[in-house]
Amino acid sequence: MRGRSVRSLTTVEDVRQAARRRLPRMVFDFIDGGAEDETTVRANREGFADLALKPAVLSGARTRDLSTTVAGQRLSLPVLLSPAGLLRLAHREGELGAARAAARAGTVFTLSTGSSYTIEEVAAAADGPTWFQLYLWRDRAVVSDLVERARVSGYGALVLTVDVPVVGQRERDLRNGMTLPPRPTPRNVLDVLRRPDWLRGYLGGPALTFANFTDIGRGDSATALGAFVNREMTDPAQSWDDLAWLREQWRGPLLIKGIVSGADARHAVDLGVDGVIVSNHGGRQLDGMVGAIGALAEVVDAVGGDADVVLDGGVRRGTDVAKALAIGARAVMVGRPYVYGLGAGGGTGALRVLDILRDELDRCLALMGCGGVGDLDRSHLATPVGARS
Ligand SMILES: Cc1cc2nc3c(=O)[nH]c(=O)nc-3n(C[C@H](O)[C@H](O)[C@H](O)COP(=O)(O)O)c2cc1C
Protein backbone atom coordinates (compact mmCIF):
# COMPACT_ATOMS: atom_id res chain seq x y z
CA MET A 1 0.00 0.00 0.00
CA ARG A 2 1.20 3.52 -0.73
CA GLY A 3 1.75 5.92 2.17
CA ARG A 4 -1.43 7.93 1.63
CA SER A 5 -3.70 4.90 1.59
CA VAL A 6 -2.09 3.46 4.73
CA ARG A 7 -2.70 6.80 6.41
CA SER A 8 -6.39 6.59 5.53
CA LEU A 9 -6.89 3.40 7.55
CA THR A 10 -9.02 4.07 10.63
CA THR A 11 -8.52 1.21 13.08
CA VAL A 12 -5.92 -1.42 13.95
CA GLU A 13 -8.33 -4.01 12.52
CA ASP A 14 -8.36 -2.08 9.20
CA VAL A 15 -4.55 -2.22 9.20
CA ARG A 16 -4.71 -5.96 9.93
CA GLN A 17 -7.00 -6.50 6.94
CA ALA A 18 -4.69 -4.44 4.72
CA ALA A 19 -1.76 -6.62 5.83
CA ARG A 20 -3.79 -9.73 5.11
CA ARG A 21 -4.34 -8.50 1.54
CA ARG A 22 -0.69 -7.63 0.88
CA LEU A 23 1.07 -10.59 2.52
CA PRO A 24 1.26 -14.21 1.43
CA ARG A 25 -0.91 -16.32 3.66
CA MET A 26 2.02 -18.15 5.28
CA VAL A 27 3.51 -14.81 6.31
CA PHE A 28 0.23 -13.32 7.54
CA ASP A 29 -0.48 -16.47 9.58
CA PHE A 30 3.04 -16.42 11.06
CA ILE A 31 2.25 -12.93 12.39
CA ASP A 32 -1.43 -13.38 13.27
CA GLY A 33 -1.39 -16.91 14.68
CA GLY A 34 -0.90 -18.33 18.15
CA ALA A 35 -0.16 -21.64 19.82
CA GLU A 36 -2.38 -24.71 19.41
CA ASP A 37 -6.11 -23.79 19.66
CA GLU A 38 -5.29 -20.08 20.06
CA THR A 39 -7.38 -19.99 23.26
CA THR A 40 -4.91 -17.61 24.86
CA VAL A 41 -4.84 -15.32 21.82
CA ARG A 42 -8.60 -14.93 22.29
CA ALA A 43 -8.29 -14.61 26.11
CA ASN A 44 -6.01 -11.62 25.60
CA ARG A 45 -8.82 -9.83 23.72
CA GLU A 46 -11.73 -11.11 25.81
CA GLY A 47 -10.08 -9.89 29.01
CA PHE A 48 -10.38 -6.32 27.75
CA ALA A 49 -14.01 -6.81 26.69
CA ASP A 50 -14.80 -8.04 30.21
CA LEU A 51 -13.61 -4.77 31.77
CA ALA A 52 -15.98 -1.80 31.77
CA LEU A 53 -14.81 1.81 31.98
CA LYS A 54 -16.47 4.22 34.40
CA PRO A 55 -16.01 7.87 33.33
CA ALA A 56 -16.16 10.90 35.57
CA VAL A 57 -17.96 13.99 34.23
CA LEU A 58 -17.11 17.71 34.33
CA SER A 59 -13.51 17.01 35.27
CA GLY A 60 -11.56 16.92 31.98
CA ALA A 61 -8.91 19.13 30.37
CA ARG A 62 -8.60 20.92 26.99
CA THR A 63 -5.51 18.87 26.12
CA ARG A 64 -4.50 15.56 27.60
CA ASP A 65 -0.99 14.52 28.70
CA LEU A 66 -0.22 11.07 27.29
CA SER A 67 3.40 10.98 28.41
CA THR A 68 4.82 8.52 30.89
CA THR A 69 8.12 7.03 32.04
CA VAL A 70 9.06 3.35 31.93
CA ALA A 71 12.28 2.07 33.50
CA GLY A 72 13.62 5.63 33.43
CA GLN A 73 12.76 6.17 29.75
CA ARG A 74 10.50 9.14 29.02
CA LEU A 75 7.83 8.37 26.39
CA SER A 76 5.35 10.71 24.73
CA LEU A 77 2.90 7.81 24.34
CA PRO A 78 2.38 4.93 26.81
CA VAL A 79 2.63 2.34 24.01
CA LEU A 80 5.96 0.61 23.31
CA LEU A 81 6.84 -1.75 20.47
CA SER A 82 7.30 -5.36 21.58
CA PRO A 83 10.12 -7.47 20.21
CA ALA A 84 9.15 -9.52 17.16
CA GLY A 85 11.53 -11.65 15.14
CA LEU A 86 12.17 -11.73 11.38
CA LEU A 87 10.32 -8.50 10.57
CA ARG A 88 11.70 -8.43 7.05
CA LEU A 89 9.13 -11.12 6.34
CA ALA A 90 6.44 -8.44 6.76
CA HIS A 91 8.23 -5.73 4.77
CA ARG A 92 11.72 -5.15 3.42
CA GLU A 93 12.11 -2.20 5.84
CA GLY A 94 11.62 -4.68 8.69
CA GLU A 95 13.10 -3.64 12.03
CA LEU A 96 14.57 -0.46 10.50
CA GLY A 97 11.10 0.80 9.55
CA ALA A 98 9.67 -0.15 12.93
CA ALA A 99 12.47 1.60 14.83
CA ARG A 100 11.96 4.80 12.81
CA ALA A 101 8.20 4.65 13.37
CA ALA A 102 8.71 4.31 17.14
CA ALA A 103 11.08 7.29 17.14
CA ARG A 104 8.60 9.45 15.24
CA ALA A 105 5.85 8.50 17.70
CA GLY A 106 8.10 9.30 20.68
CA THR A 107 8.30 5.77 22.00
CA VAL A 108 10.63 2.79 22.31
CA PHE A 109 11.35 0.08 19.74
CA THR A 110 12.42 -3.24 21.27
CA LEU A 111 14.66 -5.25 18.95
CA SER A 112 14.22 -9.02 19.03
CA THR A 113 17.19 -11.36 19.37
CA GLY A 114 15.76 -13.06 16.27
CA SER A 115 15.80 -9.91 14.15
CA SER A 116 16.39 -9.84 10.40
CA TYR A 117 18.67 -6.77 10.63
CA THR A 118 21.58 -6.79 13.07
CA ILE A 119 21.83 -5.08 16.46
CA GLU A 120 24.33 -2.67 14.88
CA GLU A 121 22.26 -1.94 11.74
CA VAL A 122 19.16 -1.09 13.77
CA ALA A 123 21.16 1.09 16.17
CA ALA A 124 22.59 3.01 13.22
CA ALA A 125 19.16 3.52 11.60
CA ALA A 126 17.16 4.33 14.74
CA ASP A 127 16.82 7.96 15.72
CA GLY A 128 14.97 7.26 18.97
CA PRO A 129 15.30 5.03 22.04
CA THR A 130 15.83 1.32 21.43
CA TRP A 131 15.79 -1.62 23.84
CA PHE A 132 17.15 -5.10 23.18
CA GLN A 133 15.36 -8.38 23.91
CA LEU A 134 17.32 -11.44 25.02
CA TYR A 135 16.64 -15.13 25.37
CA LEU A 136 18.69 -17.30 27.71
CA TRP A 137 20.58 -19.25 25.09
CA ARG A 138 21.88 -22.66 26.09
CA ASP A 139 25.38 -21.33 25.70
CA ARG A 140 25.46 -18.39 28.11
CA ALA A 141 28.57 -17.07 26.31
CA VAL A 142 26.24 -16.16 23.43
CA VAL A 143 24.12 -14.15 25.89
CA SER A 144 27.21 -12.31 27.21
CA ASP A 145 28.23 -11.51 23.66
CA LEU A 146 24.75 -10.13 22.80
CA VAL A 147 24.71 -8.04 25.97
CA GLU A 148 28.07 -6.55 25.03
CA ARG A 149 26.91 -5.79 21.47
CA ALA A 150 23.76 -4.11 22.81
CA ARG A 151 25.84 -2.06 25.24
CA VAL A 152 28.34 -0.94 22.60
CA SER A 153 25.51 -0.05 20.18
CA GLY A 154 23.75 2.12 22.77
CA TYR A 155 20.58 0.16 23.55
CA GLY A 156 18.96 1.77 26.57
CA ALA A 157 17.53 -1.31 28.32
CA LEU A 158 17.50 -5.09 28.15
CA VAL A 159 14.30 -7.13 28.06
CA LEU A 160 14.76 -10.75 29.14
CA THR A 161 12.02 -12.98 27.72
CA VAL A 162 11.40 -15.92 30.04
CA ASP A 163 8.32 -17.61 28.56
CA VAL A 164 10.17 -19.60 25.90
CA PRO A 165 11.76 -22.54 27.76
CA VAL A 166 10.80 -24.44 24.59
CA VAL A 167 9.21 -23.07 21.43
CA GLY A 168 5.39 -23.18 21.44
CA GLN A 169 3.54 -25.07 18.73
CA ARG A 170 2.01 -22.67 16.22
CA GLU A 171 -0.11 -24.96 14.12
CA ARG A 172 -0.94 -22.50 11.34
CA ASP A 173 2.79 -22.38 10.66
CA LEU A 174 3.04 -26.15 10.55
CA ARG A 175 0.10 -26.40 8.15
CA ASN A 176 1.50 -23.65 5.93
CA GLY A 177 5.01 -25.09 5.86
CA MET A 178 6.18 -21.93 7.66
CA THR A 179 8.54 -23.87 9.89
CA LEU A 180 12.19 -23.07 10.37
CA PRO A 181 13.67 -24.31 8.16
CA PRO A 182 10.81 -23.29 5.79
CA ARG A 183 9.12 -25.99 3.74
CA PRO A 184 7.36 -24.36 0.79
CA THR A 185 4.46 -26.30 -0.68
CA PRO A 186 2.99 -25.88 -4.20
CA ARG A 187 0.05 -24.00 -2.65
CA ASN A 188 2.40 -21.53 -0.95
CA VAL A 189 4.28 -20.87 -4.15
CA LEU A 190 1.08 -19.89 -5.99
CA ASP A 191 -0.10 -17.75 -3.10
CA VAL A 192 3.25 -15.95 -2.98
CA LEU A 193 3.18 -15.31 -6.73
CA ARG A 194 -0.19 -13.59 -6.27
CA ARG A 195 1.44 -11.03 -3.94
CA PRO A 196 3.88 -9.32 -6.37
CA ASP A 197 4.29 -6.17 -4.27
CA TRP A 198 5.43 -8.20 -1.28
CA LEU A 199 7.53 -10.52 -3.43
CA ARG A 200 9.43 -7.66 -5.09
CA GLY A 201 10.35 -6.24 -1.68
CA TYR A 202 11.29 -9.63 -0.32
CA LEU A 203 13.49 -10.63 -3.24
CA GLY A 204 14.96 -7.13 -3.51
CA GLY A 205 16.67 -7.34 -0.12
CA PRO A 206 19.40 -9.51 1.37
CA ALA A 207 18.54 -13.16 2.10
CA LEU A 208 16.24 -13.48 5.11
CA THR A 209 18.13 -14.75 8.12
CA PHE A 210 18.59 -14.37 11.87
CA ALA A 211 20.98 -11.55 11.14
CA ASN A 212 22.70 -11.44 14.53
CA PHE A 213 24.05 -14.95 14.22
CA THR A 214 25.41 -15.36 10.72
CA ASP A 215 28.96 -15.40 12.04
CA ILE A 216 28.78 -18.02 14.73
CA GLY A 217 29.95 -20.86 12.61
CA ARG A 218 26.87 -22.82 11.52
CA GLY A 219 26.96 -21.80 7.85
CA ASP A 220 24.92 -18.86 6.66
CA SER A 221 22.05 -20.44 4.78
CA ALA A 222 18.72 -19.43 6.30
CA THR A 223 17.76 -23.05 6.78
CA ALA A 224 20.90 -24.12 8.65
CA LEU A 225 20.65 -21.05 10.85
CA GLY A 226 16.96 -21.56 11.57
CA ALA A 227 17.55 -25.08 12.80
CA PHE A 228 20.47 -23.89 14.89
CA VAL A 229 18.51 -21.09 16.55
CA ASN A 230 15.56 -23.35 17.30
CA ARG A 231 17.87 -25.79 19.02
CA GLU A 232 20.13 -23.36 20.85
CA MET A 233 18.10 -20.24 21.57
CA THR A 234 15.91 -21.74 24.27
CA ASP A 235 16.78 -23.56 27.46
CA PRO A 236 14.15 -25.46 29.47
CA ALA A 237 16.62 -25.50 32.40
CA GLN A 238 16.77 -21.68 32.65
CA SER A 239 16.44 -20.56 36.27
CA TRP A 240 16.29 -17.60 38.63
CA ASP A 241 20.08 -17.89 38.99
CA ASP A 242 20.32 -16.87 35.35
CA LEU A 243 18.35 -13.71 36.06
CA ALA A 244 20.69 -12.92 38.98
CA TRP A 245 23.67 -13.57 36.66
CA LEU A 246 22.25 -11.27 33.98
CA ARG A 247 21.65 -8.56 36.58
CA GLU A 248 25.39 -8.71 37.28
CA GLN A 249 26.29 -8.52 33.57
CA TRP A 250 24.12 -5.48 32.81
CA ARG A 251 23.89 -2.49 35.13
CA GLY A 252 21.42 -0.54 32.98
CA PRO A 253 17.62 -0.86 33.07
CA LEU A 254 16.52 -4.51 32.96
CA LEU A 255 12.98 -5.73 32.34
CA ILE A 256 11.61 -9.27 32.52
CA LYS A 257 9.00 -10.28 29.92
CA GLY A 258 6.57 -13.16 30.24
CA ILE A 259 5.35 -12.86 33.84
CA VAL A 260 1.72 -13.64 34.78
CA SER A 261 1.90 -14.33 38.52
CA GLY A 262 2.38 -12.06 41.50
CA ALA A 263 4.89 -14.46 43.08
CA ASP A 264 7.12 -14.55 39.97
CA ALA A 265 6.89 -10.78 39.63
CA ARG A 266 7.97 -10.31 43.24
CA HIS A 267 10.87 -12.75 42.82
CA ALA A 268 12.09 -10.83 39.78
CA VAL A 269 11.81 -7.47 41.55
CA ASP A 270 13.71 -8.84 44.54
CA LEU A 271 16.49 -9.84 42.12
CA GLY A 272 16.69 -6.25 40.93
CA VAL A 273 14.68 -5.88 37.71
CA ASP A 274 13.46 -2.39 36.89
CA GLY A 275 10.37 -3.50 35.01
CA VAL A 276 7.98 -6.43 34.81
CA ILE A 277 6.22 -7.08 31.50
CA VAL A 278 3.00 -9.00 32.06
CA SER A 279 2.79 -11.16 28.95
CA ASN A 280 1.98 -14.58 27.54
CA HIS A 281 3.94 -13.90 24.35
CA GLY A 282 0.74 -12.87 22.57
CA GLY A 283 -0.65 -16.40 23.05
CA ARG A 284 2.17 -17.85 20.94
CA GLN A 285 3.65 -20.07 23.67
CA LEU A 286 1.54 -21.95 26.27
CA ASP A 287 -2.03 -22.20 25.02
CA GLY A 288 -4.74 -22.23 27.65
CA MET A 289 -2.90 -19.88 29.98
CA VAL A 290 -4.39 -16.78 31.56
CA GLY A 291 -4.97 -13.74 29.37
CA ALA A 292 -2.44 -10.97 29.91
CA ILE A 293 -4.89 -8.29 31.09
CA GLY A 294 -6.45 -10.88 33.44
CA ALA A 295 -3.07 -11.32 35.14
CA LEU A 296 -2.24 -7.64 35.44
CA ALA A 297 -3.86 -6.69 38.77
CA GLU A 298 -2.17 -9.54 40.68
CA VAL A 299 1.23 -8.48 39.35
CA VAL A 300 0.67 -4.78 40.01
CA ASP A 301 -0.34 -5.58 43.59
CA ALA A 302 2.63 -7.90 44.19
CA VAL A 303 5.14 -5.39 42.79
CA GLY A 304 3.65 -2.64 44.92
CA GLY A 305 5.40 0.22 43.12
CA ASP A 306 8.92 -1.26 43.46
CA ALA A 307 9.27 -1.57 39.66
CA ASP A 308 7.34 -0.46 36.59
CA VAL A 309 4.69 -2.87 35.33
CA VAL A 310 3.93 -3.02 31.60
CA LEU A 311 1.04 -4.92 30.00
CA ASP A 312 1.74 -6.80 26.75
CA GLY A 313 -0.81 -8.73 24.70
CA GLY A 314 -4.15 -8.11 23.00
CA VAL A 315 -4.03 -4.30 22.89
CA ARG A 316 -5.90 -3.14 19.78
CA ARG A 317 -7.71 0.02 20.95
CA GLY A 318 -6.97 3.18 22.89
CA THR A 319 -9.58 2.06 25.42
CA ASP A 320 -7.51 -1.11 25.99
CA VAL A 321 -4.52 1.08 26.86
CA ALA A 322 -6.69 3.07 29.29
CA LYS A 323 -7.96 -0.10 30.99
CA ALA A 324 -4.42 -1.43 31.52
CA LEU A 325 -3.25 1.92 32.89
CA ALA A 326 -6.30 2.14 35.17
CA ILE A 327 -5.35 -1.22 36.71
CA GLY A 328 -1.83 0.07 37.37
CA ALA A 329 0.38 -0.52 34.32
CA ARG A 330 2.79 2.34 33.46
CA ALA A 331 2.41 1.55 29.76
CA VAL A 332 1.49 -1.20 27.32
CA MET A 333 3.40 -2.95 24.57
CA VAL A 334 2.03 -3.96 21.19
CA GLY A 335 3.33 -6.73 18.94
CA ARG A 336 1.03 -7.74 16.11
CA PRO A 337 -0.52 -4.28 15.64
CA TYR A 338 2.72 -2.66 14.43
CA VAL A 339 3.75 -5.79 12.54
CA TYR A 340 0.41 -5.61 10.67
CA GLY A 341 1.35 -1.98 10.01
CA LEU A 342 4.69 -3.04 8.53
CA GLY A 343 2.91 -5.67 6.46
CA ALA A 344 0.40 -3.15 5.16
CA GLY A 345 2.89 -0.40 4.32
CA GLY A 346 6.33 -0.63 5.94
CA GLY A 347 7.42 1.95 8.51
CA THR A 348 4.60 4.28 7.42
CA GLY A 349 2.10 1.56 8.29
CA ALA A 350 3.71 0.94 11.69
CA LEU A 351 3.55 4.67 12.42
CA ARG A 352 -0.10 4.74 11.33
CA VAL A 353 -0.87 2.13 14.01
CA LEU A 354 0.79 4.22 16.71
CA ASP A 355 -1.10 7.33 15.54
CA ILE A 356 -4.41 5.43 15.64
CA LEU A 357 -3.73 4.26 19.20
CA ARG A 358 -2.66 7.77 20.24
CA ASP A 359 -5.84 9.35 18.84
CA GLU A 360 -8.06 6.70 20.39
CA LEU A 361 -6.38 6.99 23.80
CA ASP A 362 -6.61 10.77 23.74
CA ARG A 363 -10.33 10.65 22.87
CA CYS A 364 -10.89 8.01 25.55
CA LEU A 365 -9.22 10.18 28.20
CA ALA A 366 -11.36 13.17 27.21
CA LEU A 367 -14.49 11.03 27.41
CA MET A 368 -13.37 9.67 30.78
CA GLY A 369 -12.88 13.15 32.25
CA CYS A 370 -9.12 12.69 32.65
CA GLY A 371 -6.42 15.31 32.08
CA GLY A 372 -3.76 12.72 31.40
CA VAL A 373 -2.78 9.09 31.68
CA GLY A 374 -1.56 9.73 35.23
CA ASP A 375 -5.15 10.37 36.35
CA LEU A 376 -6.30 6.83 35.56
CA ASP A 377 -6.83 4.47 38.47
CA ARG A 378 -9.10 1.61 39.46
CA SER A 379 -11.94 4.01 40.29
CA HIS A 380 -12.28 4.36 36.50
CA LEU A 381 -13.29 0.71 36.17
CA ALA A 382 -16.80 -0.51 36.84
CA THR A 383 -15.46 -4.05 37.09
CA PRO A 384 -13.64 -4.93 40.34
CA VAL A 385 -10.03 -6.09 39.75
CA GLY A 386 -7.32 -7.30 42.14
CA ALA A 387 -7.30 -7.88 45.88
CA ARG A 388 -7.35 -4.14 46.63
CA SER A 389 -10.66 -3.48 44.84
C1 LIG B 1 5.61 -12.21 14.55
C2 LIG B 1 5.93 -12.18 16.01
C3 LIG B 1 7.23 -12.47 16.43
C4 LIG B 1 7.55 -12.41 17.79
N1 LIG B 1 8.86 -12.61 18.18
C5 LIG B 1 9.20 -12.43 19.48
C6 LIG B 1 10.55 -12.48 19.89
O1 LIG B 1 11.46 -12.69 19.08
N2 LIG B 1 10.83 -12.29 21.20
C7 LIG B 1 9.84 -12.02 22.13
O2 LIG B 1 10.14 -11.83 23.31
N3 LIG B 1 8.55 -11.95 21.77
C8 LIG B 1 8.20 -12.13 20.47
N4 LIG B 1 6.89 -12.02 20.10
C9 LIG B 1 5.87 -11.69 21.10
C10 LIG B 1 5.71 -10.18 21.23
O3 LIG B 1 6.87 -9.60 21.78
C11 LIG B 1 4.53 -9.81 22.15
O4 LIG B 1 4.70 -10.44 23.39
C12 LIG B 1 3.17 -10.19 21.58
O5 LIG B 1 3.12 -9.97 20.19
C13 LIG B 1 2.11 -9.34 22.28
O6 LIG B 1 0.83 -9.64 21.88
P1 LIG B 1 0.05 -8.82 20.73
O7 LIG B 1 0.62 -9.32 19.45
O8 LIG B 1 -1.36 -9.21 20.94
O9 LIG B 1 0.31 -7.35 20.95
C14 LIG B 1 6.54 -12.09 18.74
C15 LIG B 1 5.25 -11.81 18.31
C16 LIG B 1 4.93 -11.84 16.96
C17 LIG B 1 3.53 -11.51 16.53
The ligand as an SDF file (V2000), in Angstrom:
LIG
                    3D

 31 33  0  0  0  0  0  0  0  0999 V2000
    5.6090  -12.2100   14.5470 C   0  0  0  0  0  0  0  0  0  0  0  0
    5.9300  -12.1820   16.0120 C   0  0  0  0  0  0  0  0  0  0  0  0
    7.2280  -12.4690   16.4280 C   0  0  0  0  0  0  0  0  0  0  0  0
    7.5460  -12.4060   17.7920 C   0  0  0  0  0  0  0  0  0  0  0  0
    8.8560  -12.6090   18.1840 N   0  0  0  0  0  0  0  0  0  0  0  0
    9.1980  -12.4270   19.4840 C   0  0  0  0  0  0  0  0  0  0  0  0
   10.5470  -12.4760   19.8910 C   0  0  0  0  0  0  0  0  0  0  0  0
   11.4570  -12.6910   19.0810 O   0  0  0  0  0  0  0  0  0  0  0  0
   10.8320  -12.2860   21.2040 N   0  0  0  0  0  0  0  0  0  0  0  0
    9.8400  -12.0220   22.1350 C   0  0  0  0  0  0  0  0  0  0  0  0
   10.1350  -11.8280   23.3150 O   0  0  0  0  0  0  0  0  0  0  0  0
    8.5510  -11.9520   21.7700 N   0  0  0  0  0  0  0  0  0  0  0  0
    8.1990  -12.1340   20.4660 C   0  0  0  0  0  0  0  0  0  0  0  0
    6.8890  -12.0230   20.0960 N   0  0  0  0  0  0  0  0  0  0  0  0
    5.8650  -11.6950   21.1050 C   0  0  0  0  0  0  0  0  0  0  0  0
    5.7150  -10.1830   21.2260 C   0  0  0  0  0  0  0  0  0  0  0  0
    6.8710   -9.6010   21.7780 O   0  0  0  0  0  0  0  0  0  0  0  0
    4.5340   -9.8140   22.1500 C   0  0  0  0  0  0  0  0  0  0  0  0
    4.6960  -10.4430   23.3870 O   0  0  0  0  0  0  0  0  0  0  0  0
    3.1690  -10.1870   21.5830 C   0  0  0  0  0  0  0  0  0  0  0  0
    3.1220   -9.9690   20.1850 O   0  0  0  0  0  0  0  0  0  0  0  0
    2.1110   -9.3370   22.2820 C   0  0  0  0  0  0  0  0  0  0  0  0
    0.8300   -9.6430   21.8780 O   0  0  0  0  0  0  0  0  0  0  0  0
    0.0530   -8.8180   20.7260 P   0  0  0  0  0  0  0  0  0  0  0  0
    0.6180   -9.3220   19.4450 O   0  0  0  0  0  0  0  0  0  0  0  0
   -1.3640   -9.2100   20.9390 O   0  0  0  0  0  0  0  0  0  0  0  0
    0.3140   -7.3510   20.9530 O   0  0  0  0  0  0  0  0  0  0  0  0
    6.5450  -12.0910   18.7410 C   0  0  0  0  0  0  0  0  0  0  0  0
    5.2510  -11.8140   18.3110 C   0  0  0  0  0  0  0  0  0  0  0  0
    4.9310  -11.8420   16.9640 C   0  0  0  0  0  0  0  0  0  0  0  0
    3.5290  -11.5120   16.5310 C   0  0  0  0  0  0  0  0  0  0  0  0
  1  2  1  0
  2  3  1  0
  2 30  2  0
  3  4  2  0
  4  5  1  0
  4 28  1  0
  5  6  2  0
  6  7  1  0
  6 13  1  0
  7  8  2  0
  7  9  1  0
  9 10  1  0
 10 11  2  0
 10 12  1  0
 12 13  2  0
 13 14  1  0
 14 15  1  0
 14 28  1  0
 15 16  1  0
 16 17  1  0
 16 18  1  0
 18 19  1  0
 18 20  1  0
 20 21  1  0
 20 22  1  0
 22 23  1  0
 23 24  1  0
 24 25  2  0
 24 26  1  0
 24 27  1  0
 28 29  2  0
 29 30  1  0
 30 31  1  0
M  END
$$$$
